[in-house]
Amino acid sequence: MQLQELLARLSRVKKSAAGYTARCPAHDDRRNRLSVGEADGKLLLHWHAGSDNAAIVAALDLGMADLFTAPTEPQKRIVAT
């Protein structure tokens, strides 16, 4: 999922210095307490009142794997012979 797709699922999205803020879909917030950003191919969520990301992701009808913006490649193992 891309950042703009995630932002489209949220309400009251505003640009901030570190990315975006929005109302948390998992809680009855009266103000923007959810920070949303992107770094290293991952979408970052932080609810400033202490909830875990699993509740937020579930409220958006997403899975944790949806927070990756780029497909992950399998890690290669180096085996000494």
Short mmCIF file of the C-alpha atoms (twelve columns), coordinates in Angstrom:
data_MODEL
# 
_entry.id   MODEL 
# 
loop_
_atom_site.group_PDB 
_atom_site.id 
_atom_site.type_symbol 
_atom_site.label_atom_id 
_atom_site.label_alt_id 
_atom_site.label_comp_id 
_atom_site.label_asym_id 
_atom_site.label_seq_id 
_atom_site.Cartn_x 
_atom_site.Cartn_y 
_atom_site.Cartn_z 
_atom_site.pdbx_PDB_model_num 
ATOM 1  C CA . MET A 1  0.000   0.000   0.000  1 
ATOM 2  C CA . GLN A 2  1.179   3.509   -0.729 1 
ATOM 3  C CA . LEU A 3  1.040   6.421   1.710  1 
ATOM 4  C CA . GLN A 4  -1.672  8.274   -0.218 1 
ATOM 5  C CA . GLU A 5  -3.894  5.174   -0.174 1 
ATOM 6  C CA . LEU A 6  -3.565  4.951   3.601  1 
ATOM 7  C CA . LEU A 7  -4.263  8.664   4.058  1 
ATOM 8  C CA . ALA A 8  -7.440  8.308   1.965  1 
ATOM 9  C CA . ARG A 9  -8.780  5.834   4.561  1 
ATOM 10 C CA . LEU A 10 -8.276  8.284   7.442  1 
ATOM 11 C CA . SER A 11 -10.268 11.347  8.517  1 
ATOM 12 C CA . ARG A 12 -9.171  14.905  9.225  1 
ATOM 13 C CA . VAL A 13 -5.727  14.357  7.663  1 
ATOM 14 C CA . LYS A 14 -3.349  17.288  8.083  1 
ATOM 15 C CA . LYS A 15 0.255   17.768  6.993  1 
ATOM 16 C CA . SER A 16 2.745   17.990  9.849  1 
ATOM 17 C CA . ALA A 17 6.484   18.532  10.120 1 
ATOM 18 C CA . ALA A 18 7.124   14.782  10.423 1 
ATOM 19 C CA . GLY A 19 4.494   13.594  7.930  1 
ATOM 20 C CA . TYR A 20 0.760   13.687  8.644  1 
ATOM 21 C CA . THR A 21 -1.690  13.589  11.530 1 
ATOM 22 C CA . ALA A 22 -5.222  12.185  11.509 1 
ATOM 23 C CA . ARG A 23 -8.018  11.007  13.749 1 
ATOM 24 C CA . CYS A 24 -7.449  7.468   14.953 1 
ATOM 25 C CA . PRO A 25 -9.954  5.084   13.332 1 
ATOM 26 C CA . ALA A 26 -9.785  2.717   16.328 1 
ATOM 27 C CA . HIS A 27 -10.724 5.322   18.948 1 
ATOM 28 C CA . ASP A 28 -13.256 8.072   19.459 1 
ATOM 29 C CA . ASP A 29 -10.738 10.910  19.197 1 
ATOM 30 C CA . ARG A 30 -11.809 14.534  19.183 1 
ATOM 31 C CA . ARG A 31 -8.452  15.637  17.816 1 
ATOM 32 C CA . ASN A 32 -5.677  14.283  15.634 1 
ATOM 33 C CA . ARG A 33 -3.602  11.929  17.751 1 
ATOM 34 C CA . LEU A 34 -2.466  9.538   15.044 1 
ATOM 35 C CA . SER A 35 0.843   10.301  13.337 1 
ATOM 36 C CA . VAL A 36 1.391   8.779   9.912  1 
ATOM 37 C CA . GLY A 37 4.640   8.701   7.989  1 
ATOM 38 C CA . GLU A 38 6.773   6.655   5.670  1 
ATOM 39 C CA . ALA A 39 10.375  5.477   5.943  1 
ATOM 40 C CA . ASP A 40 12.450  2.710   4.401  1 
ATOM 41 C CA . GLY A 41 9.547   1.187   2.472  1 
ATOM 42 C CA . LYS A 42 7.227   1.078   5.497  1 
ATOM 43 C CA . LEU A 43 4.178   3.077   6.526  1 
ATOM 44 C CA . LEU A 44 4.565   4.267   10.104 1 
ATOM 45 C CA . LEU A 45 1.687   4.717   12.547 1 
ATOM 46 C CA . HIS A 46 1.866   6.114   16.060 1 
ATOM 47 C CA . TRP A 47 -1.156  6.841   18.248 1 
ATOM 48 C CA . HIS A 48 -0.084  9.350   20.883 1 
ATOM 49 C CA . ALA A 49 -2.526  8.075   23.490 1 
ATOM 50 C CA . GLY A 50 -0.878  4.662   23.674 1 
ATOM 51 C CA . SER A 51 -2.737  2.117   21.509 1 
ATOM 52 C CA . ASP A 52 -0.967  -0.568  19.527 1 
ATOM 53 C CA . ASN A 53 -0.819  -0.518  15.739 1 
ATOM 54 C CA . ALA A 54 -2.718  -3.821  15.424 1 
ATOM 55 C CA . ALA A 55 -5.953  -2.149  16.603 1 
ATOM 56 C CA . ILE A 56 -5.477  0.743   14.191 1 
ATOM 57 C CA . VAL A 57 -4.683  -1.540  11.254 1 
ATOM 58 C CA . ALA A 58 -7.710  -3.739  12.038 1 
ATOM 59 C CA . ALA A 59 -10.001 -0.679  12.202 1 
ATOM 60 C CA . LEU A 60 -8.807  0.233   8.687  1 
ATOM 61 C CA . ASP A 61 -9.630  -3.321  7.512  1 
ATOM 62 C CA . LEU A 62 -5.961  -3.920  6.674  1 
ATOM 63 C CA . GLY A 63 -3.291  -6.393  7.688  1 
ATOM 64 C CA . MET A 64 0.150   -5.569  9.068  1 
ATOM 65 C CA . ALA A 65 1.699   -6.619  5.733  1 
ATOM 66 C CA . ASP A 66 -0.214  -3.752  4.081  1 
ATOM 67 C CA . LEU A 67 2.084   -1.308  5.891  1 
ATOM 68 C CA . PHE A 68 4.937   -2.189  3.529  1 
ATOM 69 C CA . THR A 69 5.096   0.130   0.520  1 
ATOM 70 C CA . ALA A 70 7.551   -1.993  -1.446 1 
ATOM 71 C CA . PRO A 71 7.575   -5.747  -1.906 1 
ATOM 72 C CA . THR A 72 10.095  -7.384  0.353  1 
ATOM 73 C CA . GLU A 73 12.674  -9.638  -1.174 1 
ATOM 74 C CA . PRO A 74 13.571  -12.916 0.515  1 
ATOM 75 C CA . GLN A 75 16.750  -12.665 2.505  1 
ATOM 76 C CA . LYS A 76 19.665  -14.552 1.016  1 
ATOM 77 C CA . ARG A 77 21.686  -16.841 3.235  1 
ATOM 78 C CA . ILE A 78 25.394  -17.190 2.852  1 
ATOM 79 C CA . VAL A 79 26.571  -20.663 3.685  1 
ATOM 80 C CA . ALA A 80 30.243  -21.340 4.243  1 
ATOM 81 C CA . THR A 81 31.543  -24.482 2.574  1 
# 
